[in-house]
Amino acid sequence: MQTERQREIIEAAIHLIHHKGIQGLTIKNLAQAIGVTEPAVYRHFENKIQILIAILDVFRGNTANIFEQEQFRQVSALEKITHLFNEHFSTFTTNPALASVVFSEEIFKNEPLLLDKIMSVMSGNMAILRDIIQEGQANEEIRNDVPAEHLSWMLMGTLRLYIKNWQLQQHTMNLKSEGKKLIHSLSRILLP
């Protein structure tokens, strides 16, 4: 369980990465952002890597809840997928800075702990999505001429690229409303 100060540090770190990139995430900048001394930050986190791990833990908790809840809802597979996409669009619309962290590969590629953490999040989410698709295929709600694994990659890749594009456009498009159009098109592709 995180303390209030740890949550404040995590939130400030997310915003620093969003506005200044990973190079802007320094203990000095964090301390200034929350109005404490650098040693005060170190009392809560050993180093910058631990802060990034905590950010990924927050993201993993949020997405795990979204995916796990969807997995057991008593609705069609297509409705589950639609809701998953909408929840992600809402999450990133509410907290656009989070996309800067989650979709910043340069943060993870040279740090094995961070890479393992993000890979764990991605593989867990992919497994649940694949299960939802397989359920839809078994119920003849989703086309079964394409393996569920491939459909999972197509959907997750589309979601990731769509949010990354929104981020690169500096959030100028309405992610929620434009996302609904994307979901509609994807639904047509998934139907048998």
C-alpha positions in Angstrom: 0.0 0.0 0.0 1.4 3.4 -1.0 1.5 6.3 1.3 -0.1 9.6 0.4 3.4 11.1 -0.2 4.3 8.2 -2.5 1.1 8.7 -4.5 2.0 12.4 -4.8 5.5 11.5 -6.0 4.1 9.1 -8.6 1.7 11.7 -9.9 4.4 14.3 -10.1 6.7 11.8 -11.9 4.0 11.1 -14.5 3.5 14.8 -15.2 7.2 15.4 -15.4 7.6 12.6 -18.0 4.6 14.0 -19.9 5.9 17.5 -20.0 9.7 17.0 -20.1 10.3 13.5 -21.2 12.1 10.8 -19.3 15.2 13.0 -19.1 13.1 15.5 -17.1 12.4 12.9 -14.4 15.1 13.7 -11.9 14.9 13.5 -8.1 15.7 17.3 -8.1 12.8 18.1 -10.4 10.5 15.8 -8.4 11.4 17.4 -5.2 10.7 20.9 -6.7 7.4 19.8 -8.2 6.0 18.6 -4.8 7.8 21.2 -2.7 10.1 19.0 -0.6 13.8 18.3 -0.4 15.6 15.7 -2.5 16.3 13.6 0.7 12.6 13.6 1.4 11.9 11.9 -2.0 14.6 9.3 -1.2 12.8 8.5 2.0 9.9 7.2 -0.1 11.7 5.8 -3.1 15.2 4.4 -3.3 15.8 5.7 -6.8 14.2 6.7 -10.1 13.7 3.1 -11.2 11.6 2.4 -8.1 9.4 5.3 -9.0 8.9 4.1 -12.5 8.1 0.6 -11.2 5.5 2.2 -8.9 4.0 4.0 -11.9 3.8 0.7 -13.8 2.2 -0.9 -10.7 -0.5 1.7 -10.7 -1.1 1.2 -14.4 -1.1 -2.5 -14.0 -3.6 -2.3 -11.2 -5.9 -0.1 -13.3 -5.7 -2.1 -16.5 -5.9 -5.5 -14.6 -9.2 -4.3 -13.0 -10.6 -3.2 -16.4 -9.6 -6.5 -18.1 -10.6 -8.8 -15.2 -14.0 -7.2 -14.7 -14.7 -7.4 -18.4 -13.8 -11.1 -18.6 -16.6 -12.1 -16.2 -19.4 -9.8 -17.3 -22.4 -11.6 -18.7 -22.5 -9.8 -22.1 -21.3 -10.7 -25.6 -17.6 -10.8 -26.4 -18.0 -7.9 -28.7 -19.6 -5.8 -25.9 -16.7 -6.8 -23.7 -14.2 -5.6 -26.3 -16.1 -2.4 -26.9 -16.2 -1.7 -23.2 -12.4 -2.4 -22.8 -11.6 0.1 -25.6 -14.0 2.7 -24.1 -12.5 2.3 -20.7 -9.0 2.8 -22.0 -10.1 5.9 -24.0 -11.7 7.3 -20.8 -8.6 6.5 -18.7 -6.2 8.3 -21.0 -8.6 11.2 -21.7 -8.8 11.7 -17.9 -5.1 11.3 -17.4 -3.3 12.0 -20.7 0.1 12.1 -19.0 -0.2 8.4 -18.3 0.0 7.7 -22.0 3.4 9.4 -22.0 4.7 6.9 -19.6 3.0 3.7 -20.7 3.8 4.3 -24.4 7.4 5.5 -23.9 9.5 2.5 -25.0 12.8 4.3 -24.3 12.0 4.2 -20.6 11.8 0.4 -20.5 14.2 -0.9 -23.1 17.5 -0.6 -21.1 16.2 -1.5 -17.7 15.3 -5.2 -17.2 13.1 -4.6 -14.1 10.9 -2.1 -16.0 10.9 -4.3 -19.2 9.8 -7.3 -17.2 7.1 -5.2 -15.5 5.6 -3.8 -18.7 5.8 -7.2 -20.4 3.9 -8.7 -17.5 1.2 -6.1 -17.9 1.0 -6.6 -21.6 0.9 -10.4 -21.5 -1.7 -10.5 -18.8 -4.0 -8.2 -20.7 -3.4 -10.1 -24.0 -4.3 -13.4 -22.3 -7.6 -12.0 -21.1 -8.4 -10.4 -24.4 -7.6 -13.7 -26.2 -9.9 -15.5 -23.8 -12.7 -13.1 -24.5 -12.2 -13.5 -28.3 -12.1 -17.3 -27.9 -15.4 -17.2 -26.0 -16.9 -15.1 -28.7 -15.6 -17.5 -31.4 -17.1 -20.4 -29.5 -20.4 -18.6 -29.3 -20.2 -17.7 -33.0 -20.2 -13.9 -32.2 -16.7 -13.4 -33.5 -15.2 -14.7 -36.7 -13.3 -18.0 -36.2 -11.4 -18.1 -39.5 -8.6 -16.0 -37.8 -6.9 -17.4 -34.7 -7.9 -15.6 -31.5 -4.2 -14.9 -30.8 -3.9 -12.9 -34.1 -7.1 -11.0 -33.4 -5.8 -10.1 -30.0 -2.6 -8.7 -31.4 -4.5 -6.8 -34.0 -6.8 -5.2 -31.4 -4.1 -4.4 -28.9 -1.9 -3.0 -31.6 -4.7 -0.9 -32.9 -5.5 0.4 -29.5 -1.9 1.2 -28.7 -1.3 2.9 -32.1 -4.5 4.9 -31.8 -3.7 6.3 -28.4 -0.1 7.0 -29.5 -1.4 8.9 -32.5 -3.7 10.9 -30.1 -0.7 11.6 -27.9 1.5 12.8 -30.8 -1.4 15.1 -32.0 -1.1 16.6 -28.5 -4.6 15.4 -27.6 -6.3 17.6 -30.1 -8.8 15.0 -31.3 -11.6 13.8 -29.0 -10.3 10.4 -28.1 -13.7 9.1 -26.7 -15.9 10.1 -29.6 -13.3 9.3 -32.3 -12.6 6.1 -30.5 -16.2 5.0 -30.8 -15.9 5.3 -34.5 -12.8 3.1 -34.4 -14.6 0.5 -32.3 -17.4 0.4 -34.7 -15.0 -0.3 -37.6 -13.2 -3.0 -35.6 -16.5 -4.6 -34.7 -17.3 -5.0 -38.4 -14.0 -6.7 -38.9 -14.6 -9.1 -36.0 -18.1 -10.2 -36.9 -18.4 -13.6 -38.6 
